[in-house]
Amino acid sequence: MLRMSQADAVAKAIIERLDGKVVLGLPLGLGKANHIANALYARAATDRSISLRIFTALTLTPPEPGSLLEKRFMGPILERTLGGYPELAYAQAQRRGGLPPNIEVDEFFLQAGMWLNDPEVQQNYISANYTHASRYILERGCNVVAQLVAKGEGAERYSLSCNTDLTLELLKAKAEGRTDLILVGQVNAELPYMPGPGELAPEAFAMMLESPEVEFPLPGPPKQPVSLTHYAMGFHVASLIPDGGTLEIGIGSMGHAVAHALILRHRQPARFAAILKALTPPDDRLERHTGPFEEGLYAATEMFVDAFLELYRAGVLKREVDGAVMDAAFFLAPRDFYAALRDMPLEERAKFRMTDVGFVNELHGADFDKRVADRKGARFVNNAMIATLLGAVASDALEDGRVVSGVGGQYNFVDRKSGV
């Protein structure tokens, strides 16, 4: 493994090693090695003999306030949530009106609503199910992955931390001889070191960028306020989750409403039951659960959101599967979430197991029966934009075909072989 302290030196080494034809994989959301990506972009933007194609998802791009009033209102919020975060150069170029002809960017999941009026981004969107995205990456000839990593203390190890999702699957493909891509890391001291499947030895990396000059604060999206409607929905959802079951919740106010209701049910079951009765129609025939959690819940979730930490602290998330109360594929949350994980003892942190997205989302494989047994009483709670009277649910695009966000993992909700 080559150790370097300058991002441009890493970019130069990558380009030389790949003969100027770089197909760069950047993890979804938080896990991008921003300085390496920006250095590669800078070299390609000034040297048209270099071919740079980027395959990624959920590029975190701060909004640009327009008027002075917007700047005064949004400025403190942006500073609190994204202050110090180095914006990705390719996203800046896209917002300015386009990329150089030798640079392409394909995303399989967009920052919600950010690119509705950008034809280039819309045309380059890849409609890929999250669970199958690694296949698309390999088909497009990805030859380098640049990822933000956490460095362990004591014995030198690195953790993929926030994004084990696709990187573990790509490394498996490399071990099986299906690709010869290289993995390049960028150390960030604020990133929590997550033990488990995402721990890697130094030899797993071709290069490692580590220097105080490339440290930066992690982005932390703000919590959305929870409306009374969402609180009411949260009580309904919480009453459908059996003790000993399995839970997935996504980002946003709906997930926090569900977590709040579950905690109230666990701590004050009589009060929970009374509120639920007031919200439930007289002819309700659904099987409801209002008692505290004796066995507790286990989580199998694409996204590890901060609401799960609250459920864990409250004693709701406590059913262990092979030593873990959760299996997750990536995380992105407010900044106090990262601090909470960093401050947690390593053996306790191991209960929140970061693994590949295929393991989380699917039941297929030699251990099918075990996955089904482990994920008993499964309830998956996610937001959508619209639901039709015929039962169809839309959460990714508008009627005119423009993509709001992306397919994500919704395929697995309807795949009968993956249903629990």
C-alpha positions in Angstrom: 0.0 0.0 0.0 1.3 3.4 -1.0 0.9 6.0 1.7 0.5 9.6 0.5 -0.3 13.0 2.1 -1.3 14.9 -1.1 -4.5 14.2 -3.0 -2.9 15.3 -6.3 -0.2 12.7 -5.8 -2.8 10.0 -5.4 -4.7 11.2 -8.5 -1.4 11.2 -10.5 -0.6 7.7 -9.4 -4.1 6.4 -10.2 -4.0 7.9 -13.7 -0.6 6.5 -14.4 -1.6 3.1 -13.1 -4.8 3.0 -15.2 -3.2 4.5 -18.4 -5.4 7.6 -18.3 -8.7 5.7 -18.5 -10.3 6.0 -15.0 -13.7 4.5 -14.2 -14.2 5.7 -10.7 -16.6 4.2 -8.2 -17.6 6.5 -5.3 -19.7 5.2 -2.5 -23.2 6.4 -1.9 -23.6 9.5 0.3 -21.1 10.0 3.1 -18.3 7.6 2.1 -16.8 9.4 -0.9 -13.1 10.3 -0.8 -13.8 13.9 -1.8 -10.2 15.1 -2.1 -9.2 12.2 -4.3 -12.3 12.6 -6.5 -11.6 16.4 -6.8 -8.0 15.9 -7.6 -8.9 13.4 -10.4 -11.5 15.8 -11.7 -8.9 18.7 -11.7 -6.4 16.7 -13.7 -9.0 15.4 -16.2 -10.5 18.9 -16.6 -7.1 20.3 -17.7 -5.9 17.3 -19.7 -8.5 16.1 -22.3 -6.3 13.0 -23.0 -7.5 11.6 -19.6 -10.9 9.8 -19.6 -12.8 10.0 -16.3 -16.1 8.3 -15.8 -17.6 8.4 -12.3 -20.3 6.0 -11.1 -21.9 6.9 -7.8 -25.1 7.8 -5.9 -26.4 10.5 -3.6 -23.9 13.2 -4.1 -24.3 15.5 -1.2 -24.7 19.0 -2.7 -25.6 22.0 -0.5 -28.3 24.3 -1.9 -27.2 27.7 -3.2 -29.2 30.5 -1.5 -30.4 33.1 -4.0 -31.5 36.3 -2.3 -29.9 38.0 0.6 -32.9 36.9 2.8 -32.3 33.2 1.8 -28.6 33.6 2.6 -29.3 35.0 6.0 -31.9 32.3 6.7 -30.1 29.3 5.3 -26.5 30.3 6.2 -26.5 29.2 9.8 -28.3 25.9 8.9 -25.8 25.1 6.2 -22.9 25.9 8.5 -24.2 23.7 11.2 -24.9 20.7 8.9 -22.4 21.1 6.0 -19.9 23.6 7.3 -16.3 22.6 6.3 -17.5 19.8 3.9 -15.6 20.0 0.6 -18.1 20.1 -2.2 -17.4 17.7 -5.0 -16.0 19.4 -8.1 -18.1 17.4 -10.6 -21.3 18.5 -8.8 -20.2 22.1 -9.0 -19.5 21.8 -12.7 -23.0 20.2 -13.2 -24.6 23.1 -11.5 -22.7 25.6 -13.6 -24.0 24.0 -16.8 -22.0 20.9 -17.7 -19.0 18.7 -17.5 -16.0 18.7 -19.8 -16.4 16.2 -22.8 -13.9 13.7 -21.3 -15.7 13.5 -18.0 -19.0 11.6 -17.4 -21.0 11.1 -14.2 -23.6 8.4 -13.8 -25.7 8.2 -10.6 -28.1 5.5 -9.5 -29.7 7.6 -6.8 -30.0 11.4 -6.7 -30.2 13.9 -3.9 -34.0 14.2 -3.7 -35.3 16.9 -6.0 -31.9 18.4 -6.6 -31.6 17.7 -10.3 -35.2 17.8 -11.6 -34.4 20.6 -14.1 -31.0 19.4 -15.2 -31.4 17.4 -18.5 -27.8 16.1 -18.4 -28.1 14.6 -14.9 -31.5 13.2 -15.7 -30.2 11.5 -18.9 -27.2 10.0 -17.1 -29.3 8.6 -14.2 -29.0 4.8 -14.0 -32.2 3.1 -13.0 -30.5 0.5 -10.9 -31.9 -1.3 -7.9 -29.5 -0.7 -4.9 -29.1 -4.4 -4.4 -27.9 -4.9 -7.9 -25.8 -1.7 -8.3 -22.5 -3.5 -7.9 -23.3 -5.5 -11.0 -23.9 -2.3 -13.0 -20.6 -0.9 -11.6 -18.7 -3.9 -12.8 -20.4 -3.9 -16.2 -19.2 -0.4 -16.8 -15.6 -1.4 -16.1 -15.0 0.3 -12.8 -11.3 0.1 -12.2 -10.9 2.1 -9.0 -13.0 2.8 -5.9 -12.1 5.8 -3.8 -13.6 5.6 -0.3 -13.5 7.5 3.0 -12.3 5.2 5.8 -11.7 5.2 9.5 -8.3 4.2 10.9 -8.2 1.8 13.9 -6.2 2.3 17.0 -3.3 0.1 18.0 -2.9 -2.7 15.4 -3.2 -1.0 12.0 -6.5 -1.7 10.4 -9.0 0.3 8.4 -12.8 0.3 8.5 -15.1 1.0 5.5 -17.4 2.4 8.3 -20.3 4.2 6.8 -20.3 2.5 3.4 -19.8 -1.3 3.4 -22.8 -1.6 1.1 -21.3 -2.0 -2.4 -17.6 -1.9 -1.6 -17.7 -5.3 0.1 -19.4 -6.8 -2.9 -16.9 -5.3 -5.3 -14.0 -6.7 -3.2 -15.7 -10.1 -3.2 -15.8 -9.9 -7.0 -12.1 -9.0 -7.1 -11.3 -12.0 -4.9 -13.3 -14.2 -7.3 -11.3 -12.9 -10.3 -14.3 -11.0 -11.8 -12.6 -7.6 -11.7 -9.1 -6.2 -11.1 -10.2 -2.9 -9.7 -8.1 -1.2 -7.0 -9.3 0.3 -3.7 -8.0 3.7 -2.6 -8.7 5.1 0.8 -8.8 8.5 2.4 -8.6 8.6 6.2 -11.0 10.8 8.1 -10.6 11.0 11.9 -14.3 11.9 12.5 -15.6 8.8 10.8 -16.5 6.1 13.4 -14.4 2.9 13.2 -17.0 0.2 12.8 -15.7 -3.3 13.5 -17.0 -6.3 11.6 -17.2 -7.3 7.9 -16.0 -3.8 6.9 -12.6 -4.1 8.7 -9.7 -4.3 6.2 -6.0 -4.9 6.5 -3.7 -2.3 4.8 -2.9 -4.7 1.9 -6.5 -4.4 0.8 -5.7 -0.9 -0.4 -3.5 0.1 -3.3 -3.1 3.7 -1.9 -4.0 5.6 1.3 -4.4 9.3 1.6 -3.8 10.5 5.1 -2.9 14.0 6.2 -4.3 16.8 8.4 -4.7 18.8 5.2 -7.4 16.5 3.9 -9.4 16.1 7.2 -12.9 17.6 7.1 -16.1 17.7 9.1 -18.6 15.0 8.2 -21.9 16.3 6.6 -24.9 15.9 8.9 -28.4 16.4 7.4 -30.7 18.2 9.9 -33.6 16.3 11.5 -37.0 17.2 10.0 -39.8 18.3 12.4 -42.3 15.6 13.1 -45.9 16.6 12.3 -49.0 15.5 14.3 -50.0 13.4 11.2 -46.7 11.6 11.3 -47.0 11.0 15.0 -50.4 9.5 14.5 -49.0 7.3 11.7 -46.2 6.4 14.0 -48.5 5.0 16.6 -50.4 2.9 14.0 -47.1 1.5 12.7 -45.7 0.8 16.2 -48.8 -1.2 17.0 -48.2 -3.5 14.0 -44.6 -4.5 15.1 -44.5 -7.7 17.2 -42.1 -8.2 20.1 -39.2 -10.3 18.8 -39.7 -8.9 15.3 -37.4 -7.2 12.7 -37.5 -3.6 11.7 -36.3 -1.3 8.9 -37.0 2.5 8.9 -35.7 5.1 6.6 -34.5 8.7 7.0 -36.9 11.5 7.8 -39.7 12.4 10.2 -41.7 9.3 9.7 -38.9 7.1 11.1 -38.5 9.3 14.1 -42.3 9.2 14.7 -42.2 5.4 14.7 -39.3 5.3 17.0 -41.0 7.7 19.5 -44.1 5.5 19.5 -42.2 2.3 20.0 -40.3 3.8 23.0 -43.5 5.0 24.5 -45.1 1.6 24.0 -42.1 0.0 25.8 -41.9 2.4 28.7 -45.6 3.3 29.2 -47.7 0.6 27.5 -51.0 1.7 29.1 -50.5 5.3 27.8 -49.5 3.9 24.4 -52.7 1.7 24.3 -54.9 4.7 25.3 -53.5 6.9 22.5 -53.8 4.1 20.0 -57.4 3.5 20.9 -58.2 7.2 20.3 -56.6 7.0 16.9 -58.1 3.7 15.8 -61.5 3.4 14.1 -64.1 1.3 15.9 -64.2 -1.4 13.2 -60.5 -1.9 13.2 -59.6 -5.6 12.6 -55.8 -5.5 12.5 -53.8 -7.4 15.0 -52.3 -4.8 17.3 -49.4 -5.1 19.7 -49.3 -2.7 22.7 -47.1 -4.5 25.2 -43.5 -3.7 26.1 -40.6 -5.4 24.4 -39.4 -8.4 26.4 -37.4 -10.1 23.6 -36.9 -6.8 21.7 -36.3 -6.0 18.0 -33.5 -6.7 15.6 -32.9 -4.4 12.6 -32.1 -5.4 9.1 -31.9 -2.0 7.3 -30.2 -0.4 4.3 -29.7 2.8 6.2 -28.6 3.0 9.8 -30.4 6.2 11.0 -30.1 7.9 14.3 -33.5 6.7 15.4 -32.1 3.2 15.8 -29.7 4.5 18.4 -32.6 5.9 20.4 -34.4 2.5 20.1 -31.2 0.8 21.4 -30.8 3.2 24.3 -34.4 2.7 25.3 -34.0 -1.1 25.4 -36.3 -1.7 22.3 -33.5 -2.7 19.9 -32.0 -5.6 21.8 -32.7 -8.9 20.0 -29.4 -10.2 18.8 -28.6 -12.1 15.7 -25.1 -13.6 15.7 -24.1 -11.0 18.3 -25.5 -8.0 16.6 -28.8 -6.0 17.1 -28.5 -4.6 13.6 -27.2 -5.4 10.2 -27.0 -2.3 8.0 -25.4 -1.2 4.7 -24.7 2.5 5.1 -25.3 5.4 7.4 -25.8 9.2 7.1 -27.2 11.2 10.0 -26.8 14.4 12.0 -23.3 15.1 13.3 -24.1 14.1 16.9 -24.8 10.6 15.6 -21.2 10.2 14.5 -19.9 11.4 17.8 -22.1 9.0 19.7 -20.7 6.0 17.7 -17.1 7.2 18.2 -17.6 7.5 21.9 -19.2 4.1 22.2 -16.9 1.2 23.4 -15.7 -0.8 20.5 -17.3 -4.1 21.7 -20.7 -2.2 22.0 -20.2 -0.6 18.5 -19.8 -4.1 17.1 -23.5 -4.7 17.9 -24.2 -2.4 14.9 -22.8 -4.5 12.1 -22.1 -2.8 8.8 -22.2 -5.3 5.9 -23.0 -5.6 2.2 -26.4 -4.4 0.9 -27.1 -7.8 -0.7 -27.1 -9.4 2.7 -29.4 -6.8 4.2 -31.9 -6.6 1.4 -32.1 -10.2 0.1 -32.8 -13.6 1.4 -31.2 -15.5 -1.5 -28.2 -17.7 -0.9 -27.1 -20.9 0.9 -28.2 -19.5 4.2 -31.8 -18.7 3.0 -33.5 -20.6 5.8 -31.4 -18.9 8.5 -32.0 -15.4 7.1 -35.8 -16.1 7.1 -35.7 -17.4 10.7 -33.5 -14.4 11.9 -35.8 -11.9 10.2 -39.1 -13.1 11.7 -41.9 -10.6 12.2 -40.4 -8.3 9.7 -41.8 -4.8 9.2 -40.3 -2.3 6.7 -41.3 1.3 7.1 -40.4 3.8 4.3 -41.7 7.1 2.9 -43.3 7.4 -0.6 -44.5 10.3 -2.7 -47.8 8.8 -3.7 -49.9 5.7 -3.4 -52.7 4.8 -5.8 -56.1 3.3 -5.0 -54.9 0.2 -6.8 -52.0 -0.2 -4.4 -49.1 1.1 -6.5 -46.5 3.2 -4.7 -44.3 5.7 -6.3 -41.2 7.1 -4.6 -38.7 7.9 -7.2 -40.0 9.8 -10.2 -42.7 12.2 -11.5 -45.4 11.5 -14.1 -43.3 13.1 -16.8 -40.5 10.7 -16.2 -38.1 13.1 -14.4 -36.3 11.3 -11.5 -36.7 12.8 -8.1 -34.3 10.4 -6.3 -34.0 6.9 -7.5 -35.2 3.3 -7.3 -33.1 2.5 -4.2 -34.0 -0.8 -2.6 -37.7 -0.8 -3.4 -37.3 -3.7 -5.8 -36.8 -6.0 -2.8 -40.2 -5.0 -1.4 -42.0 -6.6 -4.3 -39.6 -9.4 -5.2 -41.5 -12.4 -3.8 -38.4 -14.4 -3.3 -37.0 -11.7 -1.1 -40.2 -11.1 0.9 -40.3 -12.2 4.6 
